C-alpha cells in the first residue's frame, strides 16, 4: 500500500516545485517520494486539500501517472466521457418505452421498420440492440458501417444517433432532425422491446 508522505514539504523533494500547491498529491506507486505525483482533486481530499493528505491511497481513486497538466486533463476527459455514456445507458433503461414509439414514428419510420426482414430506405431495426452492425440480410450497407466492427449496445447506438456523420464518417444514414438525449433514451428503451 502506497502511503502519502506528509513529512516532505511541498517543493522540497528533489527540487520539485508544485505548480498547484492547493491540490493534494498521491505518490505514484513504485516511485520515490516527491519524484512523481498523481493528482487528487481538492474536493476528494478528506482534509480539504492544501496540506498533504494523511489518508492512505486506498481512500483515493487510483490514477495512473500523468505527464503534466495535459495528461491529467486527458485522463479526466476520458472519465467524464465514460460517466456520460454510463449515464446515457442508465437513462435509456429508465426511460419511458411508450414514448419511444412516438420518437420512432417521428424520426425513424420514414426510413426504417421494426418488422423483421422488412427493409425500407434503411434496414429493419427489429432486435437491433445486441446485434452486429451491418448484419441485416438483403440490405446494402455503406462500406463504413460494414467495416466498423460495431455491436449495437445501447451506449454505442446512442452515440451514433447523436451525430451519425461525425461518429461514423461515410455512413449513409441521414437525420432530418437531431434527437435530444431524452428522445434517444426513450427510443432505445422502446427498441429493446422490439424483437
C-alpha positions as CSV (number, residue, x, y, z in Angstrom):
1,X,0.0,0.0,0.0
2,X,1.4,3.3,-1.0
3,X,1.1,5.9,1.7
4,X,1.2,9.7,1.4
5,X,4.3,11.2,2.7
6,X,3.3,14.1,4.9
7,X,6.8,14.6,6.2
8,X,8.2,16.0,3.0
9,X,7.2,19.6,2.5
10,X,5.9,20.6,-0.9
11,X,8.5,21.6,-3.4
12,X,11.3,20.3,-1.2
13,X,11.8,16.8,-2.5
14,X,14.3,16.6,-5.3
15,X,13.8,20.3,-6.2
16,X,10.3,19.6,-7.3
17,X,8.2,22.7,-7.5
18,X,4.5,22.1,-7.2
19,X,2.6,24.0,-9.9
20,X,-0.7,23.7,-8.0
21,X,0.0,23.7,-4.2
22,X,-3.7,23.7,-3.4
23,X,-4.1,20.1,-4.6
24,X,-3.3,17.0,-2.6
25,X,-0.7,14.7,-4.2
26,X,-0.5,10.9,-4.0
27,X,2.9,9.4,-4.7
28,X,2.8,7.3,-7.8
29,X,3.0,3.6,-6.9
30,X,6.6,2.4,-7.1
31,X,8.1,5.9,-7.2
32,X,10.4,7.6,-4.7
33,X,8.7,10.2,-2.5
34,X,8.5,13.5,-4.3
35,X,9.6,12.2,-7.6
36,X,6.4,11.5,-9.5
37,X,2.9,12.5,-8.2
38,X,-0.6,11.7,-9.3
39,X,-3.2,14.4,-8.7
40,X,-6.2,14.1,-6.5
41,X,-8.8,16.9,-6.7
42,X,-9.2,19.0,-3.5
43,X,-12.9,18.1,-3.0
44,X,-11.8,14.4,-2.9
45,X,-9.4,15.0,-0.1
46,X,-10.8,14.1,3.4
47,X,-8.9,17.0,4.8
48,X,-10.0,19.5,2.2
49,X,-6.7,19.8,0.3
50,X,-3.9,22.3,0.8
51,X,-1.9,20.2,3.2
52,X,-0.5,16.7,2.4
53,X,-3.4,14.3,2.9
54,X,-2.6,11.8,5.6
55,X,-5.0,9.2,4.4
56,X,-3.8,6.0,2.7
57,X,-4.0,5.5,-1.0
58,X,-6.9,3.1,-0.5
59,X,-9.1,6.1,0.2
60,X,-8.4,7.7,-3.1
61,X,-9.2,6.5,-6.6
62,X,-6.1,5.2,-8.3
63,X,-5.0,7.5,-11.1
64,X,-2.2,6.4,-13.5
65,X,0.9,8.6,-13.7
66,X,0.4,11.6,-16.0
67,X,2.7,13.9,-17.8
68,X,1.8,17.3,-16.5
69,X,-1.5,19.1,-16.8
70,X,-2.2,17.9,-20.3
71,X,-2.1,14.2,-19.2
72,X,-4.3,14.9,-16.2
73,X,-6.8,16.8,-18.4
74,X,-6.9,13.9,-20.9
75,X,-7.4,11.4,-18.2
76,X,-10.2,13.4,-16.6
77,X,-11.8,13.9,-20.1
78,X,-11.8,10.1,-20.6
79,X,-13.5,9.6,-17.2
80,X,-16.1,12.3,-18.0
81,X,-16.9,10.6,-21.3
82,X,-17.2,7.2,-19.6
83,X,-19.5,8.7,-17.0
84,X,-21.7,10.3,-19.6
85,X,-22.0,7.1,-21.6
86,X,-22.9,5.2,-18.4
87,X,-25.5,7.9,-17.5
88,X,-26.9,7.6,-21.0
89,X,-27.3,3.9,-20.8
90,X,-28.8,4.1,-17.3
91,X,-31.3,6.7,-18.5
92,X,-32.1,4.5,-21.5
93,X,-33.1,1.7,-19.2
94,X,-35.2,4.1,-17.0
95,X,-36.8,5.9,-20.0
96,X,-40.4,5.5,-20.9
97,X,-40.6,2.9,-23.6
98,X,-44.1,4.0,-24.7
99,X,-42.7,7.5,-25.6
100,X,-40.0,5.7,-27.6
101,X,-42.6,4.6,-30.2
102,X,-43.6,8.2,-30.8
103,X,-40.0,9.1,-31.2
104,X,-39.6,6.3,-33.7
105,X,-42.6,7.4,-35.7
106,X,-41.4,11.0,-35.8
107,X,-37.7,10.4,-36.6
108,X,-37.2,6.9,-37.9
109,X,-40.3,5.4,-39.5
110,X,-39.8,7.1,-42.9
111,X,-36.7,5.0,-43.5
112,X,-36.9,2.1,-41.0
113,X,-39.3,-0.6,-39.8
114,X,-39.3,-2.8,-36.8
115,X,-40.7,-5.8,-38.8
116,X,-38.0,-8.5,-39.0
117,X,-36.7,-8.8,-42.5
118,X,-38.6,-5.8,-44.0
119,X,-36.3,-3.0,-45.1
120,X,-37.1,0.4,-46.4
121,X,-34.5,3.0,-47.3
122,X,-32.9,1.9,-44.1
123,X,-32.6,-1.6,-42.6
124,X,-35.2,-3.1,-40.3
125,X,-34.4,-2.2,-36.6
126,X,-36.1,-5.3,-35.2
127,X,-33.8,-6.7,-32.5
128,X,-31.0,-4.3,-33.4
129,X,-29.6,-4.0,-29.9
130,X,-27.0,-6.7,-29.3
131,X,-26.6,-7.4,-33.0
132,X,-23.6,-6.6,-35.1
133,X,-23.9,-3.5,-37.3
134,X,-24.5,-4.2,-41.0
135,X,-25.9,-7.6,-40.1
136,X,-29.3,-7.3,-41.6
137,X,-29.5,-9.6,-44.7
138,X,-30.7,-8.2,-48.0
139,X,-29.6,-4.6,-47.2
140,X,-26.9,-2.7,-49.0
141,X,-25.0,-1.1,-46.1
142,X,-22.3,1.6,-46.5
143,X,-18.7,0.4,-46.6
144,X,-18.0,2.5,-43.5
145,X,-20.7,0.6,-41.5
146,X,-19.7,-2.8,-42.9
147,X,-16.1,-2.3,-41.9
148,X,-16.7,-0.7,-38.5
149,X,-17.0,-3.9,-36.5
150,X,-19.6,-2.5,-34.2
151,X,-22.1,-4.4,-32.0
152,X,-25.1,-2.1,-31.2
153,X,-25.2,-1.7,-27.5
154,X,-27.5,1.0,-26.0
155,X,-24.4,3.2,-25.4
156,X,-22.9,2.7,-28.8
157,X,-26.3,3.3,-30.6
158,X,-26.9,6.4,-28.5
159,X,-23.6,7.8,-29.5
160,X,-24.3,7.0,-33.2
161,X,-27.8,8.6,-33.1
162,X,-26.5,11.8,-31.6
163,X,-24.4,12.5,-34.7
164,X,-24.2,9.7,-37.3
165,X,-21.9,11.5,-39.7
166,X,-19.4,12.5,-37.0
167,X,-19.5,9.2,-35.2
168,X,-19.1,7.1,-38.3
169,X,-17.9,9.1,-41.3
170,X,-19.1,7.6,-44.6
171,X,-22.4,6.3,-43.3
172,X,-25.5,6.6,-45.5
173,X,-27.7,7.5,-42.6
174,X,-29.1,11.0,-42.6
175,X,-31.2,12.5,-39.8
176,X,-33.9,15.1,-40.7
177,X,-33.6,16.5,-37.2
178,X,-31.1,15.7,-34.4
179,X,-32.7,13.9,-31.4
180,X,-32.0,15.1,-27.9
181,X,-30.7,12.8,-25.1
182,X,-34.1,12.2,-23.7
183,X,-35.5,11.2,-27.1
184,X,-32.6,8.9,-27.7
185,X,-33.1,7.3,-24.3
186,X,-36.8,6.8,-25.0
187,X,-36.2,5.4,-28.4
188,X,-33.6,2.9,-27.1
189,X,-35.9,1.8,-24.3
190,X,-38.6,1.0,-27.0
191,X,-36.2,-0.7,-29.4
192,X,-35.1,-3.0,-26.6
193,X,-38.7,-4.3,-26.6
194,X,-38.7,-4.9,-30.3
195,X,-37.5,-8.4,-31.1
